[in-house]
Amino acid sequence: MKIKFTKMHGAGNDFVVLDAVNQAISLTPGQWKFIADRRFGIGADQMLVVEKAQGAGVDFRYRIYNADGGEVEQCGNGARAFVRFVTEKGLTEKRAIRVETMSGVIEPRLEDDGQITVDMGAPILTPADVPFDSRNLQHRSEAEDSLWPLDVAGKTTWISVVSMGNPHAVQVVEDSEAAPVLVDGPLIEHHERFPKRVNAGFMQVVDRHHINLRVYERGAGETLACGTGACAAVVAGIRRGLLDSPVAVQTHGGVLNIAWAGPGEAVMMTGPAVTVFEGEIDVPDAL
């Protein structure tokens, strides 16, 4: 099965983007894993599928598959790549685009300087809705946030739980570069308290408008940047009284700028999206 694709990235978080408006795309989890494989396929953290809108009042539908072949609800960096893709391909002339996702409608906007701003919607802060099982746990309060104890590798890690359409567990660390991201990340991702697994964020507060962040993403491992992870970290930091909006989030792949006015308000994320190359791949049928 031959499929045309575009390779893109947003602050180093890399994607294979597929146009399902002009070609039929129906792949198995094994085929998605093949495409994401960095040795045998194209290589990507996530695959993004651009489809025709199904609902009224929206321009496109946007589907996201992780490197493990599973479909997920949201991808902030991918939303920016989505805008760059549909603009460059001439699929729309709009600068603000309403897009259906599994977690709801988002509205990314192409700015005059080439950066892309995404209205990520209001964060979900109720543990059960993240979802996070907080039963029989004693929380600790910091400002407007509730920190929850998580048993990780024989020690207690205090986390904030936030959903940006997908679940996040954010912890504050002294030095993000020294944090045990690759050891604790998968343990947190698969922790029994998170029934749908979780993205694990490790946040170092530099000052009230600047953090360093590493994220071990659900189904993808550590990525160079995570847009929803940056949003979740800033929300957690503001609620804990550690940060003030706006916040520059330094990731290994670049800087994302996050603004949030408080509970009930949408999180706004601004950052880059770049096209790397285009091609065609023959995806095996038997996967």
Backbone torsions as a table, in degrees:
resi	resn	phi	psi	omega
1	MET	NA	115.3	-178.7
2	LYS	-91.4	130.7	-177.6
3	ILE	-131.0	130.3	173.7
4	LYS	-81.4	142.0	-176.3
5	PHE	-144.0	164.6	171.6
6	THR	-127.3	129.6	175.9
7	LYS	-93.3	128.8	-176.2
8	MET	-138.4	168.1	170.4
9	HIS	-150.4	154.6	173.6
10	GLY	-125.9	103.6	-176.7
11	ALA	56.7	37.5	176.3
12	GLY	90.1	-14.4	173.5
13	ASN	-76.6	109.8	-166.7
14	ASP	-103.6	150.0	-171.2
15	PHE	-136.9	149.9	162.0
16	VAL	-104.0	121.6	-176.8
17	VAL	-108.1	129.9	-177.0
18	LEU	-119.3	133.5	178.4
19	ASP	-87.9	102.1	177.1
20	ALA	-96.9	10.2	172.2
21	VAL	-80.7	-40.3	-174.8
22	ASN	-110.4	1.1	173.4
23	GLN	-146.7	150.9	-179.3
24	ALA	-80.4	129.5	179.6
25	ILE	-126.4	114.3	175.0
26	SER	-147.7	99.6	-173.0
27	LEU	-121.0	154.0	176.9
28	THR	-85.4	162.9	174.4
29	PRO	-53.5	-38.0	178.1
30	GLY	-64.3	-37.2	177.8
31	GLN	-69.9	-37.9	175.2
32	TRP	-62.5	-41.4	178.5
33	LYS	-62.8	-38.0	177.9
34	PHE	-62.1	-46.9	-179.7
35	ILE	-61.3	-39.4	-177.0
36	ALA	-74.9	-18.7	-176.2
37	ASP	-63.6	128.4	-174.7
38	ARG	-81.0	-5.2	177.2
39	ARG	-110.3	-42.5	-175.4
40	PHE	-102.7	-17.3	-179.8
41	GLY	-115.7	-140.5	179.3
42	ILE	-90.5	-44.8	-177.8
43	GLY	100.4	120.8	179.4
44	ALA	-170.4	154.8	169.8
45	ASP	-76.5	-40.5	178.8
46	GLN	-142.2	156.5	171.2
47	MET	-110.1	134.1	-177.5
48	LEU	-114.6	132.5	-178.5
49	VAL	-117.0	123.3	179.1
50	VAL	-96.4	118.4	-177.6
51	GLU	-124.3	164.2	172.5
52	LYS	-64.7	148.6	178.4
53	ALA	-64.5	144.7	176.2
54	GLN	-104.8	-25.1	-178.3
55	GLY	-105.0	169.3	178.5
56	ALA	-80.8	148.5	174.7
57	GLY	79.2	11.0	177.0
58	VAL	-127.4	161.2	-174.1
59	ASP	-99.0	-34.7	-177.9
60	PHE	-148.1	166.1	167.1
61	ARG	-111.3	143.7	-173.0
62	TYR	-131.1	119.7	-179.9
63	ARG	-117.8	146.7	-173.1
64	ILE	-128.5	130.6	175.9
65	TYR	-122.5	129.9	177.9
66	ASN	-77.2	169.8	-178.1
67	ALA	-63.3	-20.4	177.9
68	ASP	-85.0	2.6	176.9
69	GLY	93.1	-4.8	-178.4
70	GLY	-88.2	143.5	176.8
71	GLU	-83.0	138.7	-178.3
72	VAL	-127.5	170.4	-168.7
73	GLU	-79.9	-36.6	-167.7
74	GLN	-154.0	153.7	174.8
75	CYS	-155.4	108.2	-174.4
76	GLY	-67.6	-46.9	177.2
77	ASN	-63.4	-36.1	177.7
78	GLY	-64.1	-33.3	178.1
79	ALA	-62.0	-37.3	177.5
80	ARG	-68.9	-41.6	176.4
81	ALA	-61.5	-37.2	177.5
82	PHE	-56.4	-47.9	-179.2
83	VAL	-62.6	-46.1	178.8
84	ARG	-59.0	-41.9	-176.8
85	PHE	-64.6	-53.6	-175.3
86	VAL	-67.2	-26.7	177.3
87	THR	-73.1	-49.4	-178.2
88	GLU	-66.0	-31.4	-179.1
89	LYS	-83.8	-2.2	179.0
90	GLY	71.2	23.4	179.2
91	LEU	-79.6	-14.4	176.0
92	THR	-156.5	154.2	173.1
93	GLU	-108.1	1.0	-179.7
94	LYS	-73.9	150.2	174.8
95	ARG	-98.0	-25.5	173.0
96	ALA	-113.3	123.0	-170.3
97	ILE	-123.4	128.3	177.0
98	ARG	-92.2	125.9	-169.5
99	VAL	-129.2	130.6	173.4
100	GLU	-79.6	134.2	170.5
101	THR	-128.7	172.9	178.2
102	MET	-61.5	-27.2	-177.3
103	SER	-100.1	5.4	179.1
104	GLY	129.8	-171.0	-176.9
105	VAL	-93.3	132.0	172.9
106	ILE	-118.4	162.8	-177.8
107	GLU	-136.1	83.6	175.3
108	PRO	-74.8	154.9	-175.7
109	ARG	-137.7	131.3	175.8
110	LEU	-81.6	120.4	-178.2
111	GLU	-86.5	164.2	-178.5
112	ASP	-62.5	-29.4	-178.3
113	ASP	-87.4	5.7	178.6
114	GLY	92.6	-15.5	174.2
115	GLN	-70.9	162.8	-178.5
116	ILE	-126.2	129.1	178.4
117	THR	-105.9	133.8	-179.4
118	VAL	-120.0	125.3	169.6
119	ASP	-79.2	105.1	-173.6
120	MET	-87.6	1.5	-178.4
121	GLY	80.0	174.4	-179.1
122	ALA	-78.0	139.5	178.1
123	PRO	-68.5	150.0	174.4
124	ILE	-95.4	123.8	-171.2
125	LEU	-116.0	-8.9	177.6
126	THR	-78.4	120.1	-173.4
127	PRO	-50.2	-45.3	-176.3
128	ALA	-63.2	-25.6	-178.5
129	ASP	-89.2	-7.1	-177.6
130	VAL	-67.6	-48.4	1.8
131	PRO	-98.0	146.8	176.6
132	PHE	-140.1	130.7	-179.9
133	ASP	-86.7	102.4	-177.0
134	SER	-99.5	9.4	-178.2
135	ARG	-61.1	137.6	176.7
136	ASN	65.1	18.0	176.6
137	LEU	-107.6	140.1	175.1
138	GLN	-96.5	114.3	-177.5
139	HIS	-83.5	164.3	176.4
140	ARG	-121.0	131.8	-176.3
141	SER	-95.3	135.9	170.8
142	GLU	-134.6	111.0	-176.7
143	ALA	53.7	-119.8	-177.0
144	GLU	-93.5	1.8	-174.3
145	ASP	-105.4	154.1	170.9
146	SER	-112.6	121.9	177.4
147	LEU	-94.2	139.9	-176.1
148	TRP	-117.1	137.8	178.5
149	PRO	-79.0	136.1	178.5
150	LEU	-129.8	125.9	178.5
151	ASP	-80.0	110.4	-177.6
152	VAL	-130.0	117.3	177.2
153	ALA	53.7	41.3	175.2
154	GLY	79.7	9.4	178.1
155	LYS	-133.8	160.9	179.7
156	THR	-93.4	122.1	176.2
157	THR	-109.9	129.7	-179.3
158	TRP	-94.9	124.9	-173.5
159	ILE	-126.2	153.1	164.4
160	SER	-97.9	140.4	177.3
161	VAL	-112.6	127.8	-176.1
162	VAL	-142.1	140.7	169.6
163	SER	-113.4	131.2	171.0
164	MET	-110.6	40.0	-170.0
165	GLY	93.3	-16.5	171.3
166	ASN	-140.2	154.3	-170.3
167	PRO	-82.2	142.0	178.9
168	HIS	-135.5	141.5	171.5
169	ALA	-118.5	114.5	-173.8
170	VAL	-111.6	128.5	174.6
171	GLN	-122.8	149.1	176.2
172	VAL	-92.1	131.0	178.8
173	VAL	-123.3	156.5	-179.9
174	GLU	-70.8	-39.4	-177.7
175	ASP	-142.0	111.2	-176.1
176	SER	-64.2	-30.6	-179.5
177	GLU	-70.5	-29.3	179.9
178	ALA	-92.5	-5.7	-177.3
179	ALA	-66.9	145.8	-177.3
180	PRO	-80.4	57.7	-174.0
181	VAL	-59.9	-45.0	-175.0
182	LEU	-77.5	-17.0	177.8
183	VAL	-93.1	-53.7	-177.1
184	ASP	-79.9	-27.4	-177.5
185	GLY	-53.1	-54.0	-179.4
186	PRO	-66.8	-28.6	177.6
187	LEU	-68.4	-39.3	177.0
188	ILE	-70.4	-43.7	-179.7
189	GLU	-52.4	-42.4	-174.3
190	HIS	-101.6	14.6	-177.7
191	HIS	-62.6	140.4	-175.7
192	GLU	-63.0	-18.3	178.6
193	ARG	-73.7	-13.0	-179.5
194	PHE	-114.0	95.6	-174.1
195	PRO	-64.2	-22.3	177.5
196	LYS	-110.5	22.8	-173.3
197	ARG	63.3	-178.4	-172.9
198	VAL	-159.3	154.6	171.1
199	ASN	-88.8	130.3	-175.5
200	ALA	-103.7	116.7	-178.4
201	GLY	-104.9	138.0	179.3
202	PHE	-120.9	104.6	-170.6
203	MET	-109.4	126.9	173.0
204	GLN	-106.9	120.3	178.8
205	VAL	-83.6	117.0	178.8
206	VAL	-87.5	-50.8	171.0
207	ASP	-154.4	-172.1	-171.3
208	ARG	-72.1	-8.9	178.3
209	HIS	-126.7	20.9	-174.3
210	HIS	-155.0	126.2	173.8
211	ILE	-131.5	156.9	166.1
212	ASN	-104.1	140.3	-172.9
213	LEU	-141.8	134.9	167.9
214	ARG	-124.6	141.9	-177.8
215	VAL	-131.9	129.7	170.4
216	TYR	-95.5	107.4	-171.1
217	GLU	-85.1	141.1	175.9
218	ARG	-58.7	118.9	176.0
219	GLY	81.8	0.2	-177.6
220	ALA	-133.9	-17.6	-174.3
221	GLY	80.9	-168.8	179.2
222	GLU	-68.8	131.8	177.0
223	THR	-114.1	164.6	-178.6
224	LEU	-71.5	-20.2	175.6
225	ALA	-161.4	151.2	176.4
226	CYS	-138.8	112.8	-175.6
227	GLY	-66.2	-49.3	177.8
228	THR	-65.8	-32.4	176.7
229	GLY	-64.6	-38.2	176.8
230	ALA	-65.1	-42.3	177.9
231	CYS	-62.1	-47.2	-178.1
232	ALA	-62.8	-40.4	-179.8
233	ALA	-64.5	-43.1	179.9
234	VAL	-66.1	-42.7	176.8
235	VAL	-58.1	-46.6	-180.0
236	ALA	-62.7	-43.4	-178.8
237	GLY	-65.6	-39.3	177.9
238	ILE	-67.4	-43.7	-179.5
239	ARG	-65.1	-30.2	178.7
240	ARG	-81.8	-4.4	-179.7
241	GLY	80.8	17.9	-177.2
242	LEU	-97.1	-21.8	-173.0
243	LEU	-132.6	158.2	171.9
244	ASP	-126.4	138.9	178.5
245	SER	-72.7	142.9	-2.1
246	PRO	-84.0	162.9	-176.9
247	VAL	-128.1	130.6	172.4
248	ALA	-86.8	122.4	-178.0
249	VAL	-105.8	110.7	179.3
250	GLN	-87.3	116.9	174.4
251	THR	-110.1	174.0	177.0
252	HIS	-64.1	-23.3	-176.6
253	GLY	-99.7	-7.3	-178.6
254	GLY	149.4	-169.3	-175.3
255	VAL	-109.0	133.7	171.6
256	LEU	-115.0	138.8	-179.8
257	ASN	-107.5	123.4	-173.2
258	ILE	-120.6	132.9	176.4
259	ALA	-126.6	138.2	178.5
260	TRP	-150.6	126.4	-176.3
261	ALA	-89.3	-7.1	177.1
262	GLY	127.9	177.9	-175.5
263	PRO	-51.0	135.0	-179.3
264	GLY	88.0	-12.4	-179.8
265	GLU	-97.9	154.1	179.5
266	ALA	-74.5	148.1	172.2
267	VAL	-90.3	130.7	179.8
268	MET	-109.0	126.5	-179.0
269	MET	-119.1	129.4	178.2
270	THR	-123.7	134.4	179.4
271	GLY	-172.5	-175.6	-176.1
272	PRO	-89.5	164.9	168.9
273	ALA	-148.9	131.0	-171.2
274	VAL	-130.9	136.3	170.8
275	THR	-86.8	130.5	-177.4
276	VAL	-99.1	-54.9	177.5
277	PHE	-163.5	168.4	177.6
278	GLU	-124.7	158.3	179.1
279	GLY	-173.2	-168.4	177.5
280	GLU	-136.7	135.8	-179.2
281	ILE	-125.6	143.3	176.0
282	ASP	-95.1	108.0	-177.7
283	VAL	-90.1	123.4	179.4
284	PRO	-59.3	144.8	179.5
285	ASP	-75.2	-40.0	-172.8
286	ALA	-91.3	78.8	177.0
287	LEU	-135.8	NA	NA
